Amino acid sequence: MAQKPRAESAGFEFKIGNAEESFSWTSDKVEQLMLAIEDGYKPKSTPFYEGNPNLRKGNIVFNYTPHEIREIKKCATDIVYFANTYCTVMTDFGLQTIKLREYQEEMLKQFQRERFNVCLASRQIGKTICSSIFIAWYSLFNYDKNSLVLSNKGATTREIIDKGKTILEHLPFFLKPGVIKWDVFNSKFDNGCRIIGQTTTKKAAIGFTIHLLFMDEFAHIPHNFVETFYENVYPTVSASVNSKVIITSTPNGFNKFYDIYSSSEKGLNEYSPFRVDWWDVPGRDEAWMLQEVANLGSEEAFNRQYGNQFIASSSLLLGADSLKKLQQNQKEFIHKEISDFENENVSYDGLLWDPTFDLDEVEEDSNYWVFSIDIAEGNGGDYSIINIFKIEMMDEKDWKKVASPGSFVDFFGLRQVGRFRSNEHTIEEFAKAVYILAFDMFYSENVKMIIEWNMFGGELIKRIETVFPQRNDFDEEMIVKFKHRIDAKIKNFGLKIKKDNKPIFCQNFKKCITQNKIIINDKKTVYEASTFGKMPNGSYSGQLGHDDLIMTSINSSEFFFTLDFSDFVEEIYDTIDDSIQAKIDEILDKDSKGGNLNYDIYDLV
């Protein structure tokens, strides 16, 4: 006897017409029906939209199990759980369940948590799939919400929507939305939610009530209408307190996207910034970067594709590898209460420290310091800076980067531990801050000051000498002297920066950063370093605002060419472990004999 189709043997009774709505579906019944259809059974009616077994028909009656209800609640509150448990995408190896990277999880959490988001992302980091996951999740777990997906190209819009549709199609049946409409750029579900796709035009989104506005590759919207486009599209969501705006893009120069993203970083708008760099992707290390540079033909081409740089990378002082290193190691320097400033009633809000730095170190006579100082008027314009560096032996892993060392002095460098930054302190107030740091806090005999010799440099020295009339510990030997002209016979106070020597100072600093001979960790200083470079007229300066912190860092690199640096290092060298001295002596001896400097320091005896 022929076996009955599985649906019939299960006792299914499919009805048509109005009675169909009374039929109650469950996950088990849907699964049994699918098996029966595979066996050749042809039902008169199904719970599938237009007969597509990957789509659930809208407004069917469905009974959920307690487990399914728990899963729905969990997915609705935790988008990362939803993505890692239930989302499927097409990969090079076919359809696979998503396993989010750490930064992708953080991105989705922020999209879920914040109302306004702007994301700066390198290429090929999975931005599109994150966008698709969020749009699918938002459409599943809301009621009567419209999502509008906009991109500079119709193909990009379609890719985002298609990936979202793939996710929805491959969800378990109990999670699928009930489909009312399933067009290429317009889908509607029985919970009242819609997904609409458009390309960016001047009049995009006009006439729609939008609750989720997703704008991809925003920086690549043509500049001739991006302002009009944004002015038209933003009001479609801003009026609703429950609406969301998500902007994502790779950089493309100074445009509306740059304005929104840079303002978000400064807290000047409601957008929450999110950044993904190429090195955030697992497996993308320096070797990967070098291979990509070779494949693309130049570092400039690599930076255009992966660098997250608003500025043309060819004009930046530091290369991609150095910027990566700085940005990975940057820290938010913190304010610490200091009684010496409180006692003198001197404002020091702009004095911040490396969070791992112990302030007790400044009083010890075994530690040595450099203050790199630049002074401005204090009228709200340029900043007055005290950039504080500690003289330390370089990390042993970086010794091999020192080409042809002449003495043990070449194995020492500078590490940024603190910085004072203010554009409100007058020269008098700034002089007080310098004095308190150098004489009340630090062991003053171990402090040297590099003062940029501008119109205020000489005045600052005079003020330091007299700022506290009742006491004067100032010694002019603290001020490092430099030649103010190449042909000068004598050295004078301060470092005089001119058009002929500034490029040299910049290149010296670049070399020091590459060798890890100068370590800068302060987040603000690193930001200035990432935007500092050559201007169209050939001069070096910050290309996105102030450059006072990075210039004082550049100035500090000139300290390596002074006797003051050698004298300080000799004092430190006498106190270090004999075994370290022996390693350095062996390296110097090998170099003097013409040996290969590409040694492994851990193999040294």
QUIDAFEN-V88874 format. One line per field, one symbol per residue. ss: DSSP state (H for helix, E for strand, - for the rest). burial: + if it has 9 or more other ideal C-beta (glycine too) atoms within 8 Angstrom, else -. A space follows every 50 residues. Layout:
ss: ???
burial: ???
This chain:
ss: -----HHHH-------HHHHHH-EE-HHHHHHHHHHHH---------EE- -EEEEEE---EE---HHHHHHHHHHHH-HHHHHHHH-EEEE--EEEE--- -HHHHHHHHHHHH--EEEEEE-----HHHHHHHHHHHHHH-----EEEEE E--HHHHHHHHHHHHHHHH--------EEEEE---EEEE----EEEEEE- -----------EEEEE-HHH-----HHHHHHHHHHHHH-----EEEEEE- -----HHHHHHHHHH------EEEEE-HHH-----HHHHHHHHHHH--HH HHHHHH------HHHE---HHHHHHHHHH-E--E----HHHHH------- EEE-----HHHHH-----EEEEEE---------EEEEEEEEEE--HHHHH H------HHHHEEEEEEEEEEE----HHHHHHHHHHHHHHH--HHHEEEE EE----HHHHHHHHHH---------HHHE-EE---------EEEE---HH HHHHHHHHHHHHHHH--EE--EHHHHHHHH-EEE-----EEE-----HHH HHHHHHHHHHH-HHHHHHHHHHH----HHHHHHHHHHHHHHH-------- HHH--
burial: ----++++-+-+-++----+--+-+++-+++++++++---+-+--++++- ----++++-+-+--+--++-++-+++--++++++-++++--------+-+ +-+++++++++----+++++++--++++++++++++++++-+--++++++ ++---++++++-+++++++-+-+++++++-----+++-+++-++++++++ ---++--+-++++++++++-+---++--++-+++-++-----++++++++ +---++++++++++------++++-++++++--+---++--++--+--++ +++-+++++-+-+-++++-+-++++++--++-+----+-++--+-+-+-- ++++--+-+-++----++++++++++-+----+++++++++-++---+++ ++--+--++-+++++++++++++-+-+-+++++++++++-++++-+++++ +++--++++++-++--++-----+---+++-+-----+---++++++--- ++--++-+++++++++++++++++++-++++++-+----+-++---++++ ++++++++++-+-+++-++++++------++-++++++-++-----+-+- +--+-
